[in-house]
Amino acid sequence: MSDPIHYLPIMLDCRDQDCLIVGGGKVAERKSISLLQAGAILTIISPTVTAKLQQLIDQQQIRWLDREYQTDDIANCAFSDKKLSEIGYRPYFLVHAVTSVPEINNQVATEAKVYRIPVNVAHQREQSTFINPNVIRRGRLTIAVATSGAGPLAGRHIAKEINQHFGNEYEIYIDFLYHVRETIAKQVSEESLRKSLLHQAMSLSILEDIRQGVFEPWSEQQIQHWINQSIEE
């Protein structure tokens, strides 16, 4: 039995980053949607794509290279038709290899590791340098569930249970805490006082008020009034 991989959980900012998917099937479709939602600039290399991917391509949300993967495609972002030697070293930020041909996936993974580009290979965890967790989103709240490759079905089942526990009220609640924190950061300079106020904000009955349907979003003036009142106390 192999030792478990202790992955490092991390949240990547993919906005305006060139990302590559090699493959055009259903897995590529799911990963494309996630990357687009994260603001990535996305290229797909594949001789065929799904109907949904074709729609996104027609809408110019994805750049499509209608061919098989070629050696060193990974190191030459498709934002330019020029050769790598003419534009300089510009590898992709993130890569997914999701073709139905293991040899191509392995080639993509090998080249990605040479250029130190994070790569995920579908159904080949041992070739990947990162994995995609199951994700639950409630506005600003993101909950990720991974089983370190022990079983995608188990991960989905656990994520489903968590999804049932964290309802839409958490989107409102986390948004409230965000605005409180932003106002505290602007108004209070002392670090220890900031932490104290944030702890006090967490102890408010806001989440229960949201669940009871009696919560009204606070204006910035109301937040400032609460801050002043809490400091005086």
C-alpha positions as CSV (number, residue, x, y, z in Angstrom):
1,M,0.0,0.0,0.0
2,S,1.5,3.4,-1.1
3,D,1.8,6.2,1.4
4,P,-0.9,8.9,1.1
5,I,0.1,12.1,-0.7
6,H,-0.2,15.1,1.6
7,Y,-1.4,17.8,-0.8
8,L,-1.0,21.4,0.0
9,P,-4.5,23.1,-0.2
10,I,-4.2,26.4,-2.1
11,M,-6.5,28.9,-3.8
12,L,-5.2,30.1,-7.1
13,D,-6.0,33.5,-8.6
14,C,-6.4,32.6,-12.3
15,R,-7.7,36.0,-13.5
16,D,-6.1,36.9,-16.9
17,Q,-3.8,33.9,-16.7
18,D,-3.2,31.7,-19.8
19,C,-4.4,28.2,-19.0
20,L,-4.4,25.2,-21.3
21,I,-6.6,22.1,-21.7
22,V,-5.4,19.3,-23.9
23,G,-8.5,17.4,-24.9
24,G,-12.1,18.3,-25.9
25,G,-14.4,15.8,-24.2
26,K,-16.8,16.0,-21.3
27,V,-14.0,16.3,-18.7
28,A,-12.5,19.1,-20.7
29,E,-15.9,20.8,-20.7
30,R,-16.2,20.6,-16.9
31,K,-12.7,22.0,-16.3
32,S,-13.2,24.7,-19.0
33,I,-16.3,26.0,-17.2
34,S,-14.5,26.1,-13.9
35,L,-11.5,28.0,-15.3
36,L,-13.7,30.5,-17.2
37,Q,-15.6,31.1,-14.0
38,A,-12.2,31.8,-12.3
39,G,-11.4,34.4,-15.0
40,A,-8.7,32.4,-16.9
41,I,-7.7,33.0,-20.5
42,L,-8.3,29.5,-21.9
43,T,-6.9,27.6,-24.8
44,I,-8.0,24.1,-25.8
45,I,-5.9,21.8,-28.1
46,S,-8.0,19.0,-29.5
47,P,-9.1,17.8,-33.0
48,T,-12.7,17.5,-31.6
49,V,-14.7,19.3,-28.9
50,T,-18.1,18.9,-27.3
51,A,-21.2,20.9,-28.4
52,K,-20.9,23.0,-25.2
53,L,-17.2,23.8,-25.8
54,Q,-18.0,24.6,-29.5
55,Q,-20.6,27.1,-28.2
56,L,-18.0,28.7,-25.9
57,I,-15.5,28.8,-28.8
58,D,-18.1,30.5,-31.1
59,Q,-18.7,33.1,-28.3
60,Q,-14.9,33.7,-28.3
61,Q,-14.6,32.7,-24.7
62,I,-12.1,30.0,-25.6
63,R,-9.4,29.8,-28.1
64,W,-9.4,26.4,-30.0
65,L,-6.4,24.9,-31.7
66,D,-8.1,22.3,-33.9
67,R,-5.4,19.6,-34.0
68,E,-3.5,17.1,-31.9
69,Y,-1.1,18.2,-29.2
70,Q,2.4,18.9,-30.5
71,T,5.7,18.8,-28.6
72,D,6.4,22.0,-26.6
73,D,2.8,23.4,-27.2
74,I,2.8,23.7,-23.4
75,A,5.6,26.3,-23.4
76,N,4.2,28.5,-26.1
77,C,0.9,30.2,-25.1
78,A,-1.5,30.4,-27.9
79,F,-2.1,34.1,-27.4
80,S,0.4,34.5,-30.2
81,D,0.9,32.8,-33.6
82,K,4.6,33.6,-33.4
83,K,7.2,31.0,-32.7
84,L,8.5,30.7,-29.1
85,S,11.9,32.0,-30.2
86,E,10.3,35.2,-31.5
87,I,8.3,36.0,-28.3
88,G,10.5,34.7,-25.6
89,Y,9.8,32.1,-22.9
90,R,6.1,32.2,-22.1
91,P,4.7,28.9,-20.7
92,Y,1.1,28.4,-19.6
93,F,0.1,29.1,-16.0
94,L,-1.9,25.9,-15.5
95,V,-2.5,22.8,-17.6
96,H,-5.1,20.0,-17.8
97,A,-4.4,16.8,-19.8
98,V,-7.7,15.2,-20.4
99,T,-7.5,13.3,-23.7
100,S,-8.5,9.7,-24.1
101,V,-5.0,8.7,-25.2
102,P,-2.7,8.0,-22.2
103,E,0.4,8.5,-24.2
104,I,-0.6,12.1,-25.0
105,N,-1.5,12.8,-21.4
106,N,1.8,11.4,-20.3
107,Q,3.7,13.6,-22.8
108,V,1.8,16.7,-21.6
109,A,2.6,15.9,-18.0
110,T,6.3,15.2,-18.7
111,E,6.7,18.5,-20.5
112,A,4.8,20.4,-17.9
113,K,7.1,19.2,-15.2
114,V,10.1,20.2,-17.3
115,Y,8.7,23.8,-17.4
116,R,7.5,23.6,-13.8
117,I,3.9,24.2,-14.8
118,P,1.2,22.7,-12.5
119,V,-0.5,19.9,-14.4
120,N,-3.5,17.7,-13.8
121,V,-3.9,14.4,-15.7
122,A,-7.4,13.0,-15.8
123,H,-7.6,9.5,-14.2
124,Q,-3.8,9.4,-13.7
125,R,-3.2,10.9,-10.2
126,E,0.4,9.7,-10.1
127,Q,1.2,11.9,-13.2
128,S,-0.4,15.0,-11.8
129,T,1.2,17.7,-9.7
130,F,-2.2,19.0,-8.5
131,I,-5.7,17.6,-8.2
132,N,-9.1,19.3,-8.4
133,P,-11.2,19.0,-5.3
134,N,-15.0,18.9,-5.1
135,V,-16.1,22.5,-4.5
136,I,-19.1,24.0,-2.7
137,R,-19.6,27.7,-3.2
138,R,-21.7,30.2,-1.3
139,G,-20.8,33.6,-2.7
140,R,-17.4,34.4,-1.1
141,L,-17.4,31.2,0.8
142,T,-15.5,28.3,-0.9
143,I,-15.3,24.8,0.6
144,A,-13.1,22.3,-1.1
145,V,-13.2,18.5,-0.4
146,A,-10.5,16.1,-1.5
147,T,-9.7,12.5,-0.6
148,S,-6.0,12.6,-1.8
149,G,-7.0,10.3,-4.7
150,A,-8.6,7.7,-2.4
151,G,-11.9,7.9,-4.3
152,P,-13.7,10.5,-6.4
153,L,-17.1,9.0,-5.5
154,A,-16.3,9.3,-1.8
155,G,-15.3,12.9,-2.3
156,R,-18.5,13.7,-4.1
157,H,-20.6,12.1,-1.4
158,I,-18.9,14.0,1.3
159,A,-19.2,17.2,-0.6
160,K,-22.9,16.5,-1.1
161,E,-23.3,16.2,2.7
162,I,-21.5,19.4,3.3
163,N,-23.5,21.1,0.6
164,Q,-26.7,20.2,2.5
165,H,-25.3,21.6,5.8
166,F,-24.1,25.0,4.4
167,G,-27.2,26.6,2.9
168,N,-27.6,29.9,1.0
169,E,-27.7,31.8,4.3
170,Y,-23.9,31.5,4.4
171,E,-23.5,33.6,1.3
172,I,-25.3,36.4,3.0
173,Y,-23.4,35.8,6.3
174,I,-19.9,35.8,4.7
175,D,-20.8,38.8,2.7
176,F,-21.8,40.6,5.9
177,L,-18.5,39.7,7.6
178,Y,-16.6,40.8,4.5
179,H,-18.1,44.3,4.6
180,V,-17.6,44.5,8.4
181,R,-13.9,43.6,7.9
182,E,-13.4,46.1,5.1
183,T,-14.9,48.9,7.2
184,I,-12.8,47.9,10.3
185,A,-9.7,47.9,8.1
186,K,-10.4,51.5,6.9
187,Q,-11.5,52.9,10.2
188,V,-9.3,51.1,12.9
189,S,-5.5,51.3,12.7
190,E,-4.6,49.4,15.8
191,E,-4.1,45.7,15.0
192,S,-5.2,44.3,18.4
193,L,-8.4,46.3,18.3
194,R,-9.1,45.1,14.8
195,K,-8.9,41.5,15.9
196,S,-11.1,42.2,18.9
197,L,-13.8,43.8,16.7
198,L,-13.6,40.9,14.3
199,H,-14.1,38.4,17.1
200,Q,-17.1,40.5,18.3
201,A,-18.6,40.5,14.8
202,M,-18.3,36.7,14.8
203,S,-20.2,36.5,18.0
204,L,-23.2,38.5,16.7
205,S,-26.4,36.5,16.0
206,I,-26.3,37.5,12.3
207,L,-26.3,33.9,11.0
208,E,-29.4,33.0,13.1
209,D,-31.1,36.2,12.1
210,I,-30.6,35.3,8.4
211,R,-32.0,31.8,9.0
212,Q,-35.0,33.4,10.8
213,G,-35.5,35.8,7.9
214,V,-35.2,38.9,10.0
215,F,-31.8,40.1,8.9
216,E,-31.5,43.4,7.0
217,P,-28.1,44.1,5.4
218,W,-26.1,46.8,7.3
219,S,-25.2,50.0,5.6
220,E,-21.6,51.3,6.0
221,Q,-23.0,53.9,8.4
222,Q,-24.5,51.1,10.5
223,I,-21.3,49.2,10.5
224,Q,-19.4,52.4,11.6
225,H,-21.9,53.0,14.3
226,W,-21.5,49.4,15.6
227,I,-17.7,49.8,15.5
228,N,-17.8,53.0,17.5
229,Q,-20.2,51.6,20.0
230,S,-18.1,48.4,20.4
231,I,-15.0,50.5,21.0
232,E,-16.7,52.6,23.7
233,E,-17.9,49.6,25.5
